[in-house]
């Protein structure tokens, strides 16, 4: 990874991972969620990317489990209204944790000569983490926006409940510096706006 900060001339791509309506049902995912403003922060970055005419990729999880809220037959599969794609913005559908497996995302990025990625989305410890790890391993210079991601509480193998914030923070800690540079949205906005 080169030194942070990014610059506008780097033309980084914004990857919005799984910001879908199904994640509004907090009880379905465990009963507790952190960072309730994650979608707002993501939408602010999306607006900025559109304003600066930078590359944008919307990633959508299409679960292969018919009862999942993220299955294509369910309303929860739809993108959150705040980050709904505009006509012409690429949508990449996946059915596993990584945005790079079983998709043409890497081919699209490489065809556009994109080497730097800014990642936001849901959930920090699952699809965001897996996609960020792969992005780093594939050689992309990757920036993960901490306050534009969120997750839910999880039960461990022994039944212990871990809070959503603990899951979020430990996921970010595991990714930081080895797979990505973890940043706050305000830092990214400041760089992209030339402040």
PLY file of the C-alpha trace (Angstrom):
ply
format ascii 1.0
element vertex 195
property float x
property float y
property float z
element edge 194
property int vertex1
property int vertex2
end_header
0.00 0.00 0.00
1.20 3.50 -0.73
0.90 6.26 1.79
-2.48 7.59 2.85
-4.01 9.99 1.97
-5.43 9.30 -1.42
-5.77 12.03 -3.98
-8.56 12.79 -6.40
-6.18 12.07 -9.29
-5.90 8.45 -8.09
-9.49 7.94 -9.26
-10.28 5.31 -6.62
-13.39 3.20 -7.08
-16.11 3.23 -4.43
-17.39 -0.27 -3.64
-20.75 -0.25 -1.86
-21.17 -3.74 -0.49
-24.60 -5.20 0.30
-26.33 -2.01 1.47
-29.69 -3.71 1.15
-33.11 -3.38 2.77
-32.91 -6.82 4.37
-30.42 -5.50 6.88
-33.07 -3.17 8.32
-34.55 -6.17 10.16
-32.21 -6.12 13.15
-33.96 -8.99 14.97
-33.41 -11.31 12.01
-29.65 -10.75 12.20
-29.19 -11.08 15.96
-31.11 -8.35 17.74
-28.44 -5.67 18.01
-26.67 -3.50 15.49
-23.92 -0.90 15.76
-23.28 2.29 13.79
-26.86 3.22 12.82
-25.59 6.02 10.56
-23.48 3.75 8.34
-25.89 4.06 5.40
-25.89 7.84 5.75
-22.08 7.99 5.66
-22.07 5.64 2.66
-24.63 7.77 0.83
-22.55 10.90 1.46
-19.55 9.23 -0.14
-21.69 7.97 -3.02
-22.93 11.52 -3.66
-19.35 12.80 -3.61
-18.17 10.07 -6.02
-20.99 10.98 -8.40
-20.16 14.66 -8.13
-16.48 14.00 -8.91
-17.37 11.48 -11.65
-15.33 8.74 -9.98
-15.94 5.00 -10.56
-18.71 3.39 -8.51
-19.61 -0.29 -8.10
-22.74 -1.48 -6.29
-22.39 -4.98 -4.87
-25.59 -6.91 -4.14
-25.81 -10.11 -2.13
-28.27 -12.53 -3.71
-28.54 -15.36 -1.22
-29.02 -18.86 -2.57
-31.19 -19.64 0.49
-34.82 -19.00 -0.44
-35.83 -18.00 3.10
-33.07 -15.39 3.42
-34.10 -11.74 3.44
-31.40 -11.24 0.80
-32.79 -13.83 -1.64
-33.79 -12.23 -4.95
-37.45 -13.17 -4.44
-37.61 -11.15 -1.20
-38.03 -7.39 -0.85
-34.96 -7.29 1.40
-32.79 -7.99 -1.64
-33.38 -4.45 -2.89
-30.78 -1.75 -2.37
-31.34 0.70 0.46
-33.06 3.80 -0.88
-30.15 6.03 0.19
-27.70 4.25 -2.11
-29.90 3.12 -4.97
-27.84 2.82 -8.18
-28.36 5.29 -10.98
-28.72 4.14 -14.56
-25.32 3.17 -15.90
-23.71 2.47 -12.53
-22.42 -1.12 -12.43
-24.25 -3.61 -10.22
-22.36 -6.78 -9.33
-24.42 -9.66 -7.95
-22.80 -12.24 -5.69
-23.99 -15.19 -3.61
-20.96 -15.73 -1.35
-19.14 -13.44 1.10
-16.60 -12.11 -1.38
-17.48 -9.60 -4.09
-14.68 -11.14 -6.17
-15.78 -14.80 -6.22
-18.18 -15.87 -8.98
-18.37 -12.30 -10.34
-16.63 -10.21 -12.96
-15.71 -7.44 -10.50
-11.96 -7.89 -10.88
-12.25 -7.93 -14.66
-14.27 -4.70 -14.58
-11.79 -2.99 -12.24
-8.80 -4.11 -14.26
-10.39 -3.11 -17.57
-10.82 0.38 -16.13
-7.24 0.35 -14.80
-8.48 0.84 -11.25
-5.86 0.10 -8.60
-7.34 1.82 -5.53
-10.57 0.93 -3.76
-12.66 2.62 -1.07
-15.00 0.12 0.59
-18.22 0.73 2.54
-21.17 -1.49 3.38
-22.61 -4.40 5.29
-21.58 -6.30 7.28
-18.19 -5.45 8.71
-17.22 -8.97 9.73
-18.74 -10.88 6.82
-18.93 -9.62 3.26
-17.05 -6.37 3.91
-14.24 -8.23 5.64
-14.02 -11.03 3.07
-14.09 -8.63 0.12
-11.52 -6.35 1.77
-9.17 -9.27 2.44
-9.42 -10.42 -1.15
-8.94 -6.90 -2.48
-5.74 -6.62 -0.47
-4.54 -10.05 -1.58
-5.29 -9.24 -5.21
-3.02 -6.21 -4.97
-5.51 -3.36 -4.81
-4.66 -0.46 -2.55
-7.66 -0.66 -0.28
-9.28 1.83 2.09
-12.04 0.64 4.41
-14.35 3.32 5.82
-15.01 2.45 9.46
-18.06 4.65 10.01
-19.68 3.63 6.72
-19.79 -0.03 7.74
-21.82 -1.81 10.42
-22.65 -5.24 11.75
-24.73 -7.18 14.26
-24.10 -9.01 17.51
-22.92 -12.60 17.22
-23.04 -15.72 19.37
-19.77 -17.58 19.77
-19.31 -21.34 19.56
-19.86 -21.54 23.32
-23.06 -19.50 23.25
-21.44 -16.31 24.51
-22.98 -13.19 23.00
-20.60 -10.61 21.53
-21.93 -7.09 21.03
-22.19 -5.62 17.56
-19.63 -2.95 18.45
-17.09 -5.54 19.64
-17.61 -7.57 16.46
-17.21 -4.40 14.37
-14.10 -3.18 16.17
-12.31 -6.53 16.13
-13.11 -7.01 12.43
-11.59 -3.61 11.67
-8.57 -4.36 13.85
-7.97 -7.62 11.96
-8.07 -5.82 8.61
-6.11 -2.70 9.54
-2.72 -2.34 7.82
-2.50 -5.96 6.70
-5.35 -5.87 4.17
-6.46 -2.24 4.14
-6.03 1.23 5.57
-8.97 1.82 7.89
-10.20 5.41 7.73
-13.17 7.57 8.71
-15.52 9.01 6.11
-14.59 12.58 7.00
-10.96 11.89 6.07
-11.97 10.50 2.69
-14.33 13.41 2.04
-11.66 15.93 2.93
-9.20 14.36 0.49
-11.68 13.98 -2.35
-12.95 17.54 -1.89
-9.38 18.89 -1.81
-9.76 20.37 1.67
0 1
1 2
2 3
3 4
4 5
5 6
6 7
7 8
8 9
9 10
10 11
11 12
12 13
13 14
14 15
15 16
16 17
17 18
18 19
19 20
20 21
21 22
22 23
23 24
24 25
25 26
26 27
27 28
28 29
29 30
30 31
31 32
32 33
33 34
34 35
35 36
36 37
37 38
38 39
39 40
40 41
41 42
42 43
43 44
44 45
45 46
46 47
47 48
48 49
49 50
50 51
51 52
52 53
53 54
54 55
55 56
56 57
57 58
58 59
59 60
60 61
61 62
62 63
63 64
64 65
65 66
66 67
67 68
68 69
69 70
70 71
71 72
72 73
73 74
74 75
75 76
76 77
77 78
78 79
79 80
80 81
81 82
82 83
83 84
84 85
85 86
86 87
87 88
88 89
89 90
90 91
91 92
92 93
93 94
94 95
95 96
96 97
97 98
98 99
99 100
100 101
101 102
102 103
103 104
104 105
105 106
106 107
107 108
108 109
109 110
110 111
111 112
112 113
113 114
114 115
115 116
116 117
117 118
118 119
119 120
120 121
121 122
122 123
123 124
124 125
125 126
126 127
127 128
128 129
129 130
130 131
131 132
132 133
133 134
134 135
135 136
136 137
137 138
138 139
139 140
140 141
141 142
142 143
143 144
144 145
145 146
146 147
147 148
148 149
149 150
150 151
151 152
152 153
153 154
154 155
155 156
156 157
157 158
158 159
159 160
160 161
161 162
162 163
163 164
164 165
165 166
166 167
167 168
168 169
169 170
170 171
171 172
172 173
173 174
174 175
175 176
176 177
177 178
178 179
179 180
180 181
181 182
182 183
183 184
184 185
185 186
186 187
187 188
188 189
189 190
190 191
191 192
192 193
193 194
